[in-house]
Amino acid sequence: MKAVNYLMAFFGGIVVGAAAGVLLAPEKGSDTRERIAEALRKRGIRLNRKDMDALVSDISEELSASDDEA
């Protein structure tokens, strides 16, 4: 069971790291949001602008919370 926890933590770290890399990249926010939306569309997930802004906000809050814990 312990190996499963380590594996989940590893993949969780990958997701958070990828999100941080995309959100902290030196691009305009609108360009970054468009790239995220395009990546989601390729996977069959459709988001309108309001939903995309909410997603970005949630990811930003999660990253801020993890920074505060460190």
Jmol script that loads the backbone (N, CA, C; Angstrom):
load data "model"
ATOM      1  N   MET A   1       0.825  -1.191   0.000  1.00  0.00           N
ATOM      2  CA  MET A   1       0.000   0.000   0.000  1.00  0.00           C
ATOM      3  C   MET A   1       0.865   1.250   0.000  1.00  0.00           C
ATOM      4  N   LYS A   2       2.012   1.157   0.646  1.00  0.00           N
ATOM      5  CA  LYS A   2       2.893   2.301   0.739  1.00  0.00           C
ATOM      6  C   LYS A   2       3.400   2.721  -0.643  1.00  0.00           C
ATOM      7  N   ALA A   3       3.656   1.752  -1.514  1.00  0.00           N
ATOM      8  CA  ALA A   3       4.136   2.035  -2.868  1.00  0.00           C
ATOM      9  C   ALA A   3       3.082   2.804  -3.658  1.00  0.00           C
ATOM     10  N   VAL A   4       1.828   2.489  -3.447  1.00  0.00           N
ATOM     11  CA  VAL A   4       0.743   3.188  -4.139  1.00  0.00           C
ATOM     12  C   VAL A   4       0.708   4.653  -3.705  1.00  0.00           C
ATOM     13  N   ASN A   5       0.913   4.904  -2.422  1.00  0.00           N
ATOM     14  CA  ASN A   5       0.930   6.278  -1.928  1.00  0.00           C
ATOM     15  C   ASN A   5       2.076   7.075  -2.544  1.00  0.00           C
ATOM     16  N   TYR A   6       3.242   6.449  -2.640  1.00  0.00           N
ATOM     17  CA  TYR A   6       4.378   7.130  -3.257  1.00  0.00           C
ATOM     18  C   TYR A   6       4.115   7.406  -4.734  1.00  0.00           C
ATOM     19  N   LEU A   7       3.506   6.466  -5.399  1.00  0.00           N
ATOM     20  CA  LEU A   7       3.196   6.627  -6.816  1.00  0.00           C
ATOM     21  C   LEU A   7       2.187   7.756  -7.018  1.00  0.00           C
ATOM     22  N   MET A   8       1.162   7.802  -6.189  1.00  0.00           N
ATOM     23  CA  MET A   8       0.164   8.869  -6.280  1.00  0.00           C
ATOM     24  C   MET A   8       0.791  10.228  -5.976  1.00  0.00           C
ATOM     25  N   ALA A   9       1.684  10.290  -4.995  1.00  0.00           N
ATOM     26  CA  ALA A   9       2.371  11.538  -4.677  1.00  0.00           C
ATOM     27  C   ALA A   9       3.249  11.971  -5.842  1.00  0.00           C
ATOM     28  N   PHE A  10       3.903  11.014  -6.491  1.00  0.00           N
ATOM     29  CA  PHE A  10       4.746  11.321  -7.641  1.00  0.00           C
ATOM     30  C   PHE A  10       3.927  11.928  -8.778  1.00  0.00           C
ATOM     31  N   PHE A  11       2.814  11.271  -9.129  1.00  0.00           N
ATOM     32  CA  PHE A  11       1.977  11.787 -10.206  1.00  0.00           C
ATOM     33  C   PHE A  11       1.301  13.097  -9.821  1.00  0.00           C
ATOM     34  N   GLY A  12       0.937  13.246  -8.568  1.00  0.00           N
ATOM     35  CA  GLY A  12       0.394  14.521  -8.104  1.00  0.00           C
ATOM     36  C   GLY A  12       1.417  15.633  -8.249  1.00  0.00           C
ATOM     37  N   GLY A  13       2.671  15.336  -7.954  1.00  0.00           N
ATOM     38  CA  GLY A  13       3.745  16.307  -8.128  1.00  0.00           C
ATOM     39  C   GLY A  13       3.938  16.690  -9.582  1.00  0.00           C
ATOM     40  N   ILE A  14       3.806  15.721 -10.461  1.00  0.00           N
ATOM     41  CA  ILE A  14       3.911  16.010 -11.893  1.00  0.00           C
ATOM     42  C   ILE A  14       2.814  16.971 -12.324  1.00  0.00           C
ATOM     43  N   VAL A  15       1.584  16.719 -11.884  1.00  0.00           N
ATOM     44  CA  VAL A  15       0.456  17.571 -12.263  1.00  0.00           C
ATOM     45  C   VAL A  15       0.652  18.984 -11.722  1.00  0.00           C
ATOM     46  N   VAL A  16       1.006  19.113 -10.454  1.00  0.00           N
ATOM     47  CA  VAL A  16       1.214  20.434  -9.857  1.00  0.00           C
ATOM     48  C   VAL A  16       2.388  21.140 -10.532  1.00  0.00           C
ATOM     49  N   GLY A  17       3.448  20.421 -10.812  1.00  0.00           N
ATOM     50  CA  GLY A  17       4.603  21.018 -11.479  1.00  0.00           C
ATOM     51  C   GLY A  17       4.270  21.504 -12.879  1.00  0.00           C
ATOM     52  N   ALA A  18       3.514  20.709 -13.610  1.00  0.00           N
ATOM     53  CA  ALA A  18       3.116  21.121 -14.957  1.00  0.00           C
ATOM     54  C   ALA A  18       2.210  22.353 -14.902  1.00  0.00           C
ATOM     55  N   ALA A  19       1.281  22.353 -13.957  1.00  0.00           N
ATOM     56  CA  ALA A  19       0.389  23.503 -13.814  1.00  0.00           C
ATOM     57  C   ALA A  19       1.177  24.754 -13.437  1.00  0.00           C
ATOM     58  N   ALA A  20       2.127  24.614 -12.534  1.00  0.00           N
ATOM     59  CA  ALA A  20       2.953  25.759 -12.131  1.00  0.00           C
ATOM     60  C   ALA A  20       3.778  26.256 -13.303  1.00  0.00           C
ATOM     61  N   GLY A  21       4.333  25.342 -14.075  1.00  0.00           N
ATOM     62  CA  GLY A  21       5.126  25.741 -15.237  1.00  0.00           C
ATOM     63  C   GLY A  21       4.308  26.499 -16.257  1.00  0.00           C
ATOM     64  N   VAL A  22       3.105  26.037 -16.495  1.00  0.00           N
ATOM     65  CA  VAL A  22       2.243  26.716 -17.467  1.00  0.00           C
ATOM     66  C   VAL A  22       1.795  28.071 -16.931  1.00  0.00           C
ATOM     67  N   LEU A  23       1.405  28.113 -15.668  1.00  0.00           N
ATOM     68  CA  LEU A  23       0.882  29.364 -15.109  1.00  0.00           C
ATOM     69  C   LEU A  23       1.974  30.400 -14.862  1.00  0.00           C
ATOM     70  N   LEU A  24       3.196  29.971 -14.625  1.00  0.00           N
ATOM     71  CA  LEU A  24       4.268  30.909 -14.329  1.00  0.00           C
ATOM     72  C   LEU A  24       5.147  31.202 -15.536  1.00  0.00           C
ATOM     73  N   ALA A  25       4.777  30.681 -16.689  1.00  0.00           N
ATOM     74  CA  ALA A  25       5.548  30.915 -17.910  1.00  0.00           C
ATOM     75  C   ALA A  25       5.463  32.392 -18.295  1.00  0.00           C
ATOM     76  N   PRO A  26       6.491  32.898 -18.961  1.00  0.00           N
ATOM     77  CA  PRO A  26       6.512  34.321 -19.314  1.00  0.00           C
ATOM     78  C   PRO A  26       5.664  34.660 -20.537  1.00  0.00           C
ATOM     79  N   GLU A  27       4.421  34.271 -20.515  1.00  0.00           N
ATOM     80  CA  GLU A  27       3.484  34.604 -21.585  1.00  0.00           C
ATOM     81  C   GLU A  27       2.332  35.408 -21.002  1.00  0.00           C
ATOM     82  N   LYS A  28       1.612  36.064 -21.900  1.00  0.00           N
ATOM     83  CA  LYS A  28       0.410  36.762 -21.453  1.00  0.00           C
ATOM     84  C   LYS A  28      -0.587  35.741 -20.926  1.00  0.00           C
ATOM     85  N   GLY A  29      -1.362  36.143 -19.947  1.00  0.00           N
ATOM     86  CA  GLY A  29      -2.354  35.248 -19.355  1.00  0.00           C
ATOM     87  C   GLY A  29      -3.358  34.738 -20.363  1.00  0.00           C
ATOM     88  N   SER A  30      -3.776  35.602 -21.290  1.00  0.00           N
ATOM     89  CA  SER A  30      -4.756  35.170 -22.284  1.00  0.00           C
ATOM     90  C   SER A  30      -4.174  34.100 -23.199  1.00  0.00           C
ATOM     91  N   ASP A  31      -2.883  34.222 -23.537  1.00  0.00           N
ATOM     92  CA  ASP A  31      -2.238  33.198 -24.364  1.00  0.00           C
ATOM     93  C   ASP A  31      -2.149  31.880 -23.608  1.00  0.00           C
ATOM     94  N   THR A  32      -1.821  31.958 -22.327  1.00  0.00           N
ATOM     95  CA  THR A  32      -1.718  30.747 -21.508  1.00  0.00           C
ATOM     96  C   THR A  32      -3.076  30.077 -21.368  1.00  0.00           C
ATOM     97  N   ARG A  33      -4.112  30.866 -21.107  1.00  0.00           N
ATOM     98  CA  ARG A  33      -5.456  30.298 -20.994  1.00  0.00           C
ATOM     99  C   ARG A  33      -5.880  29.637 -22.304  1.00  0.00           C
ATOM    100  N   GLU A  34      -5.535  30.248 -23.423  1.00  0.00           N
ATOM    101  CA  GLU A  34      -5.879  29.672 -24.717  1.00  0.00           C
ATOM    102  C   GLU A  34      -5.156  28.338 -24.932  1.00  0.00           C
ATOM    103  N   ARG A  35      -3.898  28.257 -24.507  1.00  0.00           N
ATOM    104  CA  ARG A  35      -3.148  27.000 -24.629  1.00  0.00           C
ATOM    105  C   ARG A  35      -3.771  25.916 -23.753  1.00  0.00           C
ATOM    106  N   ILE A  36      -4.180  26.293 -22.541  1.00  0.00           N
ATOM    107  CA  ILE A  36      -4.831  25.324 -21.654  1.00  0.00           C
ATOM    108  C   ILE A  36      -6.142  24.856 -22.268  1.00  0.00           C
ATOM    109  N   ALA A  37      -6.945  25.799 -22.763  1.00  0.00           N
ATOM    110  CA  ALA A  37      -8.226  25.453 -23.374  1.00  0.00           C
ATOM    111  C   ALA A  37      -8.028  24.534 -24.574  1.00  0.00           C
ATOM    112  N   GLU A  38      -7.025  24.808 -25.394  1.00  0.00           N
ATOM    113  CA  GLU A  38      -6.753  23.961 -26.561  1.00  0.00           C
ATOM    114  C   GLU A  38      -6.351  22.546 -26.132  1.00  0.00           C
ATOM    115  N   ALA A  39      -5.509  22.450 -25.104  1.00  0.00           N
ATOM    116  CA  ALA A  39      -5.101  21.133 -24.606  1.00  0.00           C
ATOM    117  C   ALA A  39      -6.313  20.359 -24.074  1.00  0.00           C
ATOM    118  N   LEU A  40      -7.214  21.050 -23.389  1.00  0.00           N
ATOM    119  CA  LEU A  40      -8.416  20.389 -22.881  1.00  0.00           C
ATOM    120  C   LEU A  40      -9.336  19.978 -24.019  1.00  0.00           C
ATOM    121  N   ARG A  41      -9.486  20.834 -25.036  1.00  0.00           N
ATOM    122  CA  ARG A  41     -10.338  20.504 -26.181  1.00  0.00           C
ATOM    123  C   ARG A  41      -9.837  19.252 -26.889  1.00  0.00           C
ATOM    124  N   LYS A  42      -8.522  19.097 -26.993  1.00  0.00           N
ATOM    125  CA  LYS A  42      -7.960  17.905 -27.633  1.00  0.00           C
ATOM    126  C   LYS A  42      -8.336  16.646 -26.877  1.00  0.00           C
ATOM    127  N   ARG A  43      -8.619  16.789 -25.592  1.00  0.00           N
ATOM    128  CA  ARG A  43      -9.008  15.644 -24.768  1.00  0.00           C
ATOM    129  C   ARG A  43     -10.522  15.539 -24.616  1.00  0.00           C
ATOM    130  N   GLY A  44     -11.259  16.350 -25.379  1.00  0.00           N
ATOM    131  CA  GLY A  44     -12.712  16.271 -25.375  1.00  0.00           C
ATOM    132  C   GLY A  44     -13.384  17.058 -24.270  1.00  0.00           C
ATOM    133  N   ILE A  45     -12.659  17.968 -23.619  1.00  0.00           N
ATOM    134  CA  ILE A  45     -13.223  18.762 -22.532  1.00  0.00           C
ATOM    135  C   ILE A  45     -13.444  20.182 -23.049  1.00  0.00           C
ATOM    136  N   ARG A  46     -14.671  20.643 -23.011  1.00  0.00           N
ATOM    137  CA  ARG A  46     -14.995  21.984 -23.493  1.00  0.00           C
ATOM    138  C   ARG A  46     -15.289  22.895 -22.300  1.00  0.00           C
ATOM    139  N   LEU A  47     -14.614  24.035 -22.244  1.00  0.00           N
ATOM    140  CA  LEU A  47     -14.834  25.015 -21.183  1.00  0.00           C
ATOM    141  C   LEU A  47     -15.107  26.381 -21.804  1.00  0.00           C
ATOM    142  N   ASN A  48     -16.086  27.079 -21.251  1.00  0.00           N
ATOM    143  CA  ASN A  48     -16.285  28.455 -21.699  1.00  0.00           C
ATOM    144  C   ASN A  48     -15.331  29.355 -20.912  1.00  0.00           C
ATOM    145  N   ARG A  49     -15.317  30.633 -21.223  1.00  0.00           N
ATOM    146  CA  ARG A  49     -14.362  31.555 -20.609  1.00  0.00           C
ATOM    147  C   ARG A  49     -14.529  31.609 -19.092  1.00  0.00           C
ATOM    148  N   LYS A  50     -15.769  31.602 -18.619  1.00  0.00           N
ATOM    149  CA  LYS A  50     -16.031  31.655 -17.170  1.00  0.00           C
ATOM    150  C   LYS A  50     -15.461  30.412 -16.474  1.00  0.00           C
ATOM    151  N   ASP A  51     -15.703  29.248 -17.073  1.00  0.00           N
ATOM    152  CA  ASP A  51     -15.184  28.005 -16.492  1.00  0.00           C
ATOM    153  C   ASP A  51     -13.660  27.972 -16.527  1.00  0.00           C
ATOM    154  N   MET A  52     -13.071  28.486 -17.613  1.00  0.00           N
ATOM    155  CA  MET A  52     -11.608  28.515 -17.725  1.00  0.00           C
ATOM    156  C   MET A  52     -11.017  29.428 -16.655  1.00  0.00           C
ATOM    157  N   ASP A  53     -11.623  30.601 -16.460  1.00  0.00           N
ATOM    158  CA  ASP A  53     -11.134  31.509 -15.430  1.00  0.00           C
ATOM    159  C   ASP A  53     -11.240  30.880 -14.042  1.00  0.00           C
ATOM    160  N   ALA A  54     -12.324  30.142 -13.804  1.00  0.00           N
ATOM    161  CA  ALA A  54     -12.488  29.466 -12.515  1.00  0.00           C
ATOM    162  C   ALA A  54     -11.426  28.386 -12.335  1.00  0.00           C
ATOM    163  N   LEU A  55     -11.116  27.649 -13.397  1.00  0.00           N
ATOM    164  CA  LEU A  55     -10.084  26.618 -13.329  1.00  0.00           C
ATOM    165  C   LEU A  55      -8.723  27.233 -13.024  1.00  0.00           C
ATOM    166  N   VAL A  56      -8.376  28.293 -13.724  1.00  0.00           N
ATOM    167  CA  VAL A  56      -7.095  28.970 -13.502  1.00  0.00           C
ATOM    168  C   VAL A  56      -7.029  29.502 -12.076  1.00  0.00           C
ATOM    169  N   SER A  57      -8.129  30.063 -11.601  1.00  0.00           N
ATOM    170  CA  SER A  57      -8.175  30.576 -10.236  1.00  0.00           C
ATOM    171  C   SER A  57      -7.971  29.456  -9.214  1.00  0.00           C
ATOM    172  N   ASP A  58      -8.622  28.325  -9.430  1.00  0.00           N
ATOM    173  CA  ASP A  58      -8.472  27.190  -8.519  1.00  0.00           C
ATOM    174  C   ASP A  58      -7.033  26.681  -8.498  1.00  0.00           C
ATOM    175  N   ILE A  59      -6.422  26.588  -9.664  1.00  0.00           N
ATOM    176  CA  ILE A  59      -5.036  26.112  -9.735  1.00  0.00           C
ATOM    177  C   ILE A  59      -4.114  27.107  -9.044  1.00  0.00           C
ATOM    178  N   SER A  60      -4.336  28.400  -9.272  1.00  0.00           N
ATOM    179  CA  SER A  60      -3.501  29.421  -8.635  1.00  0.00           C
ATOM    180  C   SER A  60      -3.615  29.362  -7.119  1.00  0.00           C
ATOM    181  N   GLU A  61      -4.834  29.201  -6.626  1.00  0.00           N
ATOM    182  CA  GLU A  61      -5.042  29.107  -5.177  1.00  0.00           C
ATOM    183  C   GLU A  61      -4.350  27.863  -4.613  1.00  0.00           C
ATOM    184  N   GLU A  62      -4.435  26.763  -5.327  1.00  0.00           N
ATOM    185  CA  GLU A  62      -3.788  25.527  -4.866  1.00  0.00           C
ATOM    186  C   GLU A  62      -2.280  25.689  -4.823  1.00  0.00           C
ATOM    187  N   LEU A  63      -1.721  26.349  -5.839  1.00  0.00           N
ATOM    188  CA  LEU A  63      -0.280  26.579  -5.858  1.00  0.00           C
ATOM    189  C   LEU A  63       0.141  27.527  -4.738  1.00  0.00           C
ATOM    190  N   SER A  64      -0.655  28.544  -4.471  1.00  0.00           N
ATOM    191  CA  SER A  64      -0.355  29.476  -3.387  1.00  0.00           C
ATOM    192  C   SER A  64      -0.385  28.773  -2.037  1.00  0.00           C
ATOM    193  N   ALA A  65      -1.367  27.892  -1.875  1.00  0.00           N
ATOM    194  CA  ALA A  65      -1.487  27.145  -0.624  1.00  0.00           C
ATOM    195  C   ALA A  65      -0.291  26.212  -0.431  1.00  0.00           C
ATOM    196  N   SER A  66       0.169  25.583  -1.505  1.00  0.00           N
ATOM    197  CA  SER A  66       1.317  24.685  -1.382  1.00  0.00           C
ATOM    198  C   SER A  66       2.600  25.471  -1.131  1.00  0.00           C
ATOM    199  N   ASP A  67       2.703  26.702  -1.673  1.00  0.00           N
ATOM    200  CA  ASP A  67       3.854  27.554  -1.401  1.00  0.00           C
ATOM    201  C   ASP A  67       3.870  27.999   0.062  1.00  0.00           C
ATOM    202  N   ASP A  68       2.686  28.288   0.608  1.00  0.00           N
ATOM    203  CA  ASP A  68       2.587  28.726   1.997  1.00  0.00           C
ATOM    204  C   ASP A  68       2.990  27.604   2.955  1.00  0.00           C
ATOM    205  N   GLU A  69       2.686  26.364   2.574  1.00  0.00           N
ATOM    206  CA  GLU A  69       3.016  25.216   3.427  1.00  0.00           C
ATOM    207  C   GLU A  69       4.516  24.941   3.444  1.00  0.00           C
ATOM    208  N   ALA A  70       5.190  25.277   2.359  1.00  0.00           N
ATOM    209  CA  ALA A  70       6.641  24.972   2.246  1.00  0.00           C
ATOM    210  C   ALA A  70       7.490  25.908   3.029  1.00  0.00           C
TER     211      ALA A  70
END
end "model"
wireframe off; spacefill off
backbone 0.3
color backbone group
